């Protein structure tokens, strides 16, 4: 039974999905608290983690492949989750603003994920590279 969440390791899909949504969010919140990661809104941050983890656990191919591709390009799994979540956040924002969607409402999200690179995530979302983070503590990879 899943008792702790660690974004550096993929949770077993069935164990993850066996938890209810609020329990998943609580696991992610607890991880960030234990790790001493201070966030402006830990509940919102954890919710985005949970959405990405849900997509992977449910076998949603595009987010899962994107996570893998970003990790192969040098991000750790936690950073890769943040990168996918940043694209998801943009997509949700566009939907809420009333942007017209194609017949497949996931298409813009999937297209953006397929274009996502480590470099574009750092550039477009203001995330410093690891070497710059050490010099500039103002920017945190934990949004």
Backbone as CSV, one residue per row, in Angstrom:
resi,resn,N_x,N_y,N_z,CA_x,CA_y,CA_z,C_x,C_y,C_z
1,UNK,0.844,-1.186,0.000,0.000,0.000,0.000,0.888,1.247,0.000
2,UNK,0.537,2.190,-0.812,1.298,3.427,-0.966,1.100,4.327,0.251
3,UNK,2.185,4.561,0.976,2.120,5.388,2.188,2.823,6.726,2.026
4,UNK,3.796,6.773,1.104,4.573,7.992,0.876,4.740,8.212,-0.607
5,UNK,4.798,9.461,-0.974,5.022,9.845,-2.365,6.436,10.374,-2.505
6,UNK,7.094,9.999,-3.581,8.400,10.538,-3.929,8.377,10.805,-5.427
7,UNK,8.415,12.088,-5.837,8.315,12.399,-7.258,9.497,11.912,-8.077
8,UNK,10.569,11.494,-7.428,11.712,10.971,-8.164,11.504,9.525,-8.589
9,UNK,10.465,8.889,-8.037,10.155,7.495,-8.370,8.674,7.386,-8.732
10,UNK,8.413,6.770,-9.839,7.021,6.597,-10.264,6.307,5.668,-9.286
11,UNK,5.164,6.103,-8.775,4.406,5.181,-7.917,3.843,4.032,-8.758
12,UNK,3.662,2.887,-8.144,3.032,1.768,-8.843,1.638,2.224,-9.273
13,UNK,1.351,2.077,-10.547,0.104,2.616,-11.106,-1.133,2.194,-10.328
14,UNK,-1.283,0.902,-10.087,-2.504,0.449,-9.423,-2.596,0.951,-7.993
15,UNK,-1.468,0.979,-7.289,-1.484,1.508,-5.917,-1.865,2.979,-5.920
16,UNK,-1.338,3.719,-6.876,-1.660,5.139,-6.995,-3.151,5.321,-7.273
17,UNK,-3.646,4.577,-8.243,-5.046,4.725,-8.641,-6.016,4.193,-7.585
18,UNK,-5.547,3.290,-6.720,-6.401,2.776,-5.644,-6.675,3.830,-4.570
19,UNK,-5.820,4.843,-4.501,-6.028,5.943,-3.541,-7.091,6.885,-4.104
20,UNK,-7.876,7.488,-3.211,-8.799,8.511,-3.704,-8.010,9.798,-3.961
21,UNK,-8.620,10.696,-4.699,-7.938,11.917,-5.140,-7.374,12.749,-3.984
22,UNK,-8.158,12.936,-2.943,-7.678,13.739,-1.811,-6.504,13.080,-1.102
23,UNK,-6.491,11.769,-1.049,-5.359,11.060,-0.443,-4.098,11.246,-1.278
24,UNK,-4.246,11.232,-2.604,-3.094,11.459,-3.482,-2.546,12.866,-3.265
25,UNK,-3.439,13.837,-3.209,-3.021,15.225,-2.989,-2.296,15.346,-1.651
26,UNK,-2.835,14.712,-0.614,-2.205,14.761,0.713,-0.813,14.137,0.677
27,UNK,-0.638,13.026,-0.046,0.682,12.400,-0.162,1.689,13.364,-0.790
28,UNK,1.260,14.064,-1.832,2.156,14.998,-2.519,2.456,16.204,-1.625
29,UNK,1.426,16.719,-0.955,1.652,17.835,-0.017,2.650,17.430,1.060
30,UNK,2.482,16.241,1.605,3.376,15.759,2.660,4.808,15.615,2.164
31,UNK,4.966,15.150,0.932,6.316,15.059,0.372,6.978,16.436,0.386
32,UNK,6.279,17.444,-0.128,6.868,18.778,-0.228,7.169,19.364,1.159
33,UNK,6.313,19.090,2.109,6.584,19.561,3.481,7.818,18.873,4.058
34,UNK,7.880,17.540,3.909,9.038,16.783,4.418,10.335,17.251,3.768
35,UNK,10.259,17.584,2.482,11.444,18.008,1.742,11.807,19.466,2.026
36,UNK,10.955,20.173,2.763,11.234,21.565,3.096,11.057,22.507,1.917
37,UNK,10.237,22.096,0.956,9.986,22.925,-0.223,8.819,23.843,0.080
38,UNK,9.111,25.127,0.118,8.078,26.111,0.441,7.424,26.583,-0.854
39,UNK,6.126,26.576,-0.854,5.360,26.927,-2.045,4.287,27.953,-1.691
40,UNK,3.944,28.820,-2.625,2.897,29.800,-2.343,1.534,29.136,-2.117
41,UNK,1.280,28.024,-2.812,0.007,27.328,-2.667,0.271,25.831,-2.817
42,UNK,0.577,25.177,-1.713,0.956,23.767,-1.748,-0.181,22.892,-2.276
43,UNK,-1.416,23.237,-1.990,-2.553,22.429,-2.474,-2.646,22.471,-4.002
44,UNK,-2.518,23.657,-4.578,-2.570,23.780,-6.036,-1.388,23.056,-6.673
45,UNK,-0.221,23.254,-6.122,0.981,22.595,-6.629,0.805,21.070,-6.587
46,UNK,0.342,20.573,-5.458,0.139,19.131,-5.303,-0.914,18.611,-6.271
47,UNK,-1.933,19.395,-6.512,-2.989,18.979,-7.441,-2.429,18.786,-8.851
48,UNK,-1.548,19.683,-9.268,-0.943,19.508,-10.594,-0.040,18.282,-10.634
49,UNK,0.697,18.029,-9.564,1.474,16.789,-9.488,0.539,15.593,-9.674
50,UNK,-0.562,15.613,-8.952,-1.496,14.486,-8.982,-2.083,14.300,-10.383
51,UNK,-2.430,15.380,-11.044,-2.985,15.255,-12.396,-1.974,14.578,-13.319
52,UNK,-0.723,15.028,-13.275,0.300,14.422,-14.136,0.521,12.961,-13.760
53,UNK,0.625,12.672,-12.463,0.793,11.276,-12.031,-0.407,10.420,-12.464
54,UNK,-1.610,10.986,-12.377,-2.799,10.258,-12.819,-2.707,9.927,-14.306
55,UNK,-2.303,10.909,-15.106,-2.196,10.676,-16.542,-1.233,9.530,-16.829
56,UNK,-0.102,9.531,-16.138,0.892,8.472,-16.343,0.335,7.127,-15.871
57,UNK,-0.252,7.104,-14.684,-0.779,5.848,-14.127,-1.906,5.274,-14.977
58,UNK,-2.668,6.158,-15.617,-3.770,5.701,-16.468,-3.311,5.299,-17.870
59,UNK,-2.017,5.469,-18.129,-1.477,5.070,-19.426,-1.683,6.094,-20.525
60,UNK,-1.877,7.349,-20.156,-2.008,8.412,-21.149,-0.637,8.583,-21.794
61,UNK,-0.532,8.158,-23.029,0.756,8.005,-23.686,1.560,9.299,-23.833
62,UNK,0.930,10.384,-24.235,1.694,11.608,-24.516,2.351,12.184,-23.259
63,UNK,1.619,12.371,-22.160,2.319,12.845,-20.954,3.391,11.870,-20.470
64,UNK,3.130,10.584,-20.546,4.106,9.587,-20.084,5.376,9.632,-20.941
65,UNK,5.212,9.701,-22.246,6.381,9.759,-23.135,7.134,11.072,-22.955
66,UNK,6.398,12.149,-22.712,7.044,13.439,-22.495,7.887,13.398,-21.231
67,UNK,7.348,12.846,-20.173,8.095,12.707,-18.917,9.389,11.931,-19.167
68,UNK,9.277,10.820,-19.849,10.439,9.977,-20.149,11.456,10.728,-21.006
69,UNK,10.981,11.421,-22.024,11.873,12.174,-22.915,12.627,13.264,-22.156
70,UNK,11.916,13.981,-21.281,12.552,15.045,-20.507,13.587,14.489,-19.526
71,UNK,13.293,13.330,-18.952,14.262,12.711,-18.047,15.488,12.236,-18.831
72,UNK,15.274,11.696,-20.022,16.406,11.279,-20.862,17.250,12.476,-21.285
73,UNK,16.631,13.663,-21.303,17.343,14.885,-21.686,18.006,15.569,-20.489
74,UNK,17.883,14.982,-19.288,18.624,15.495,-18.156,17.830,15.985,-16.958
75,UNK,16.512,16.091,-17.076,15.734,16.496,-15.902,15.552,15.311,-14.975
76,UNK,15.462,15.572,-13.682,15.060,14.486,-12.798,13.530,14.360,-12.916
77,UNK,12.981,13.309,-12.380,11.553,13.053,-12.554,10.696,14.167,-11.959
78,UNK,11.117,14.726,-10.835,10.356,15.800,-10.191,10.310,17.027,-11.110
79,UNK,11.447,17.395,-11.676,11.480,18.526,-12.601,10.633,18.242,-13.838
80,UNK,10.696,17.016,-14.335,9.913,16.654,-15.521,8.416,16.762,-15.234
81,UNK,8.004,16.374,-14.030,6.591,16.539,-13.647,6.235,18.016,-13.668
82,UNK,7.109,18.870,-13.160,6.849,20.316,-13.180,6.738,20.840,-14.602
83,UNK,7.587,20.342,-15.489,7.547,20.795,-16.875,6.215,20.417,-17.533
84,UNK,5.788,19.175,-17.358,4.509,18.737,-17.924,3.369,19.512,-17.275
85,UNK,3.440,19.715,-15.974,2.395,20.459,-15.261,2.320,21.909,-15.732
86,UNK,3.455,22.501,-16.090,3.446,23.876,-16.592,2.679,23.964,-17.901
87,UNK,2.880,22.994,-18.779,2.144,22.958,-20.044,0.658,22.713,-19.777
88,UNK,0.369,21.822,-18.854,-1.020,21.557,-18.478,-1.688,22.818,-17.939
89,UNK,-0.979,23.553,-17.104,-1.509,24.796,-16.550,-1.850,25.793,-17.652
90,UNK,-0.958,25.915,-18.628,-1.239,26.802,-19.765,-2.482,26.346,-20.512
91,UNK,-2.601,25.047,-20.714,-3.756,24.499,-21.442,-5.059,24.791,-20.681
92,UNK,-5.049,24.554,-19.393,-6.240,24.825,-18.583,-6.585,26.308,-18.638
93,UNK,-5.578,27.153,-18.561,-5.799,28.595,-18.650,-6.465,28.975,-19.975
94,UNK,-5.991,28.406,-21.060,-6.588,28.689,-22.377,-8.043,28.227,-22.432
95,UNK,-8.317,27.064,-21.896,-9.694,26.550,-21.882,-10.587,27.472,-21.059
96,UNK,-10.111,27.900,-19.893,-10.907,28.772,-19.028,-11.127,30.153,-19.631
97,UNK,-10.215,30.586,-20.475,-10.362,31.881,-21.131,-11.311,31.819,-22.315
98,UNK,-11.800,30.637,-22.598,-12.781,30.490,-23.665,-12.195,30.305,-25.040
99,UNK,-10.923,29.937,-25.109,-10.310,29.691,-26.411,-11.052,28.561,-27.099
100,UNK,-11.237,28.712,-28.395,-11.949,27.659,-29.117,-11.052,26.430,-29.197
101,UNK,-11.655,25.296,-28.992,-10.916,24.037,-28.982,-11.271,23.228,-30.215
102,UNK,-10.327,22.442,-30.702,-10.646,21.536,-31.804,-11.585,20.437,-31.307
103,UNK,-12.012,19.588,-32.206,-12.936,18.521,-31.815,-12.332,17.637,-30.721
104,UNK,-11.020,17.490,-30.721,-10.348,16.776,-29.630,-9.748,17.831,-28.703
105,UNK,-10.368,18.075,-27.556,-9.873,19.141,-26.680,-8.481,18.876,-26.103
106,UNK,-8.023,17.640,-26.180,-6.677,17.325,-25.696,-5.598,17.659,-26.726
107,UNK,-5.982,17.840,-27.973,-5.009,18.023,-29.056,-4.020,19.160,-28.798
108,UNK,-4.458,20.351,-28.375,-3.465,21.414,-28.137,-2.495,21.067,-27.002
109,UNK,-2.994,20.426,-25.971,-2.154,20.013,-24.843,-1.115,19.001,-25.315
110,UNK,-1.560,17.990,-26.038,-0.639,16.975,-26.527,0.387,17.575,-27.493
111,UNK,-0.050,18.473,-28.355,0.875,19.118,-29.296,1.939,19.917,-28.541
112,UNK,1.516,20.633,-27.513,2.473,21.416,-26.713,3.445,20.496,-25.982
113,UNK,2.960,19.365,-25.483,3.852,18.413,-24.816,4.874,17.841,-25.794
114,UNK,4.435,17.551,-27.003,5.346,16.977,-27.985,6.453,17.956,-28.368
115,UNK,6.186,19.256,-28.272,7.194,20.280,-28.582,8.073,20.629,-27.379
116,UNK,7.644,20.238,-26.188,8.345,20.619,-24.968,9.740,20.011,-24.897
117,UNK,10.706,20.862,-24.605,12.082,20.410,-24.380,12.543,20.978,-23.036
118,UNK,13.657,20.484,-22.560,14.232,21.025,-21.329,14.503,22.512,-21.524
119,UNK,15.082,22.850,-22.661,15.432,24.244,-22.940,14.195,25.132,-23.023
120,UNK,13.155,24.660,-23.711,11.944,25.493,-23.834,11.256,25.650,-22.481
121,UNK,11.280,24.609,-21.654,10.684,24.723,-20.318,11.430,25.766,-19.503
122,UNK,12.748,25.687,-19.513,13.533,26.659,-18.746,13.329,28.076,-19.263
123,UNK,13.315,28.226,-20.572,13.161,29.550,-21.180,11.749,30.104,-20.989
124,UNK,10.752,29.319,-21.325,9.371,29.803,-21.337,8.749,29.927,-19.952
125,UNK,9.253,29.176,-18.990,8.665,29.177,-17.657,9.610,29.761,-16.605
126,UNK,10.719,30.346,-17.053,11.620,31.025,-16.135,12.300,30.132,-15.128
127,UNK,12.606,28.911,-15.530,13.253,27.965,-14.621,14.743,27.964,-14.918
128,UNK,15.525,28.302,-13.927,16.975,28.350,-14.099,17.541,26.946,-14.240
129,UNK,18.615,26.847,-14.994,19.308,25.565,-15.103,19.967,25.269,-13.753
130,UNK,20.300,24.008,-13.478,20.873,23.663,-12.169,22.104,24.496,-11.819
131,UNK,22.975,24.769,-12.775,24.183,25.546,-12.466,23.828,26.984,-12.101
132,UNK,22.801,27.553,-12.712,22.382,28.922,-12.400,21.596,28.987,-11.105
133,UNK,20.909,27.886,-10.743,20.135,27.884,-9.500,21.038,28.094,-8.296
134,UNK,22.206,27.501,-8.334,23.131,27.634,-7.213,23.565,29.087,-7.028
135,UNK,23.667,29.822,-8.141,24.083,31.218,-8.082,22.918,32.148,-7.795
136,UNK,21.711,31.732,-8.157,20.557,32.612,-8.052,19.436,31.950,-7.257
137,UNK,19.468,32.053,-5.923,18.464,31.374,-5.109,17.065,31.973,-5.245
138,UNK,16.941,33.128,-5.929,15.616,33.752,-6.090,14.683,32.879,-6.912
139,UNK,15.212,32.192,-7.907,14.377,31.375,-8.780,14.375,29.939,-8.276
140,UNK,13.214,29.412,-8.096,13.082,28.041,-7.624,12.423,27.200,-8.707
141,UNK,12.853,25.953,-8.891,12.190,25.091,-9.857,10.838,24.615,-9.338
142,UNK,10.542,24.904,-8.091,9.305,24.442,-7.486,8.314,25.592,-7.493
143,UNK,7.453,25.582,-8.509,6.493,26.672,-8.701,5.342,26.518,-7.769
